[in-house]
Amino acid sequence: MMYFYMEQESTYKRIAVIGLGASGGLFGILASKNPYNLVSGFDARDPFSTLLPTGGGRCNLTYNEDNVREFVRNYPRGEKFLLSVFSRMPQSKTRELFRDLGIKTYVQNDNRVFPITDSSAKTVKILQKHLDNSNFNHIKENIISITKKSEKFEIKTSSKTYEFECVVVATGGKGIKIAEMTGHKIIEPKPSLTALNIKEKEFYSLSGMSFKNAEITAKYQKSKYSAVGDILFTHKAISGPCVFKISALTAYENFSSVSPMEINIKLVDCTLEDIEYELKVNSKKTIKNVFTKFAPEKFISCILKMNKINETKQTAQINKSEKEILFKSLTELKLYVEERIKDSEIVTAGGVDLNEINSKTMESKLIPNLFFIGEILNIDGYTGGFNLQSCWSTAYLCSLNFN
């Protein structure tokens, strides 16, 4: 087993963990296994309920990459801090921990890690059972205030006042008000991993269409960003892993309908020579029929209509300008992003300033016995299990303070 406990004085340590999502829930499990800890978890929701939608309901626990320096490159914010964290608690040890908790995992072809049950619901049920012990108490009350009085923390809820020796804040990116109560510096929260609304209404009809391994280059004012991955057209927007990466990288850019962000998308990996060859050997076919070799028919029809090119026109009649338009539509599709889709974010950028947190223990450098774990920290990663891994690792390191 990965957790162990040293002999302690026969006095209980009262610990509050605020938020019972991934990080708070795991901390609750590990800390409450020590018989000398009394852990109270504050959350109106059931423990680990935030895991239910992850991985499309299959629970994407982490990502299989043993090189820590490579692993941290998947975090737009928090890379240096996480280098220290993951050196102590990498994904391999996390999978061992889950195995000890009764959750066996496997690695998918794309290196994402899932439980062998392929079920978030079953995973949550197993984790919840570990919290069903006499050292853990779930309090479904809303917190009004947190104050440090002498050596104790006083937590006031809508119905009661509690005292604790230690407090662990694990409220996630949307629970920033709790962190603000402690007086720590907060990096302004911004939506990350969101779908992006595009200006070009002609593409709204492509909802549901996807492209594999697309390449996006985004430009806004003097900054430039790039990402590779799958892309999905939705109603009024573009989405998918590649778009999520761009949205994360540009989380603090203030683009809008007045000042949109320009993006160029390489949807298809082809050259002009490839196009010219197909046109030459299929000179009697229509433009539409030839170009469906490179992209879905609906996409080609959309491009032809936008540029007022007759789709029944034979390829032998195509002129240089039309050829260039079609080629660039496949390899340099220019779109303008006006906004992020409201409330669509998967995670939040921003949070407690990492300079105020000890990366070895997760303890505040300002207030002794106050800890921050998970997404409440100024850490966010791409899709694929990276955000959950930072939750697991910070929770585990924090729990070592109570063993």
HELIX and SHEET records of a PDB file:
HELIX    1   1 ALA A   22  SER A   32  1                                  11    
HELIX    2   2 SER A   49  LEU A   51  5                                   3    
HELIX    3   3 THR A   54  GLY A   57  5                                   4    
HELIX    4   4 VAL A   68  PHE A   71  1                                   4    
HELIX    5   5 VAL A   72  ASN A   74  5                                   3    
HELIX    6   6 GLU A   79  ARG A   88  1                                  10    
HELIX    7   7 GLN A   91  ASP A  100  1                                  10    
HELIX    8   8 SER A  120  HIS A  130  1                                  11    
HELIX    9   9 ILE A  176  MET A  181  1                                   6    
HELIX   10  10 LYS A  201  LEU A  206  5                                   6    
HELIX   11  11 PRO A  241  LEU A  249  1                                   9    
HELIX   12  12 LEU A  272  VAL A  281  1                                  10    
HELIX   13  13 ILE A  287  PHE A  291  1                                   5    
HELIX   14  14 GLU A  297  MET A  306  1                                  10    
HELIX   15  15 THR A  315  GLN A  317  5                                   3    
HELIX   16  16 LYS A  320  THR A  331  1                                  12    
HELIX   17  17 LEU A  354  GLU A  356  5                                   3    
HELIX   18  18 GLY A  374  ILE A  376  5                                   3    
HELIX   19  19 PHE A  386  SER A  399  1                                  14    
HELIX   20  20 LEU A  400  PHE A  402  5                                   3    
SHEET    1   A 5 PHE A 136  ILE A 139  0                                        
SHEET    2   A 5 ASN A  37  PHE A  42  1                                        
SHEET    3   A 5 LYS A  13  ILE A  18  1                                        
SHEET    4   A 5 CYS A 166  VAL A 169  1                                        
SHEET    5   A 5 LEU A 370  PHE A 372  1                                        
SHEET    1   B 3 THR A  62  TYR A  63  0                                        
SHEET    2   B 3 ARG A 112  PRO A 115 -1                                        
SHEET    3   B 3 THR A 105  VAL A 107 -1                                        
SHEET    1   C 3 ILE A 143  LYS A 149  0                                        
SHEET    2   C 3 LYS A 152  THR A 157 -1                                        
SHEET    3   C 3 THR A 161  PHE A 164 -1                                        
SHEET    1   D 2 ILE A 186  SER A 192  0                                        
SHEET    2   D 2 VAL A 347  VAL A 352 -1                                        
SHEET    1   E 7 LEU A 196  ILE A 198  0                                        
SHEET    2   E 7 ALA A 237  SER A 239 -1                                        
SHEET    3   E 7 SER A 223  THR A 234 -1                                        
SHEET    4   E 7 SER A 210  TYR A 220 -1                                        
SHEET    5   E 7 MET A 261  LYS A 266 -1                                        
SHEET    6   E 7 LEU A 333  ARG A 340 -1                                        
SHEET    7   E 7 LEU A 196  ILE A 198 -1                                        
END                                                                             
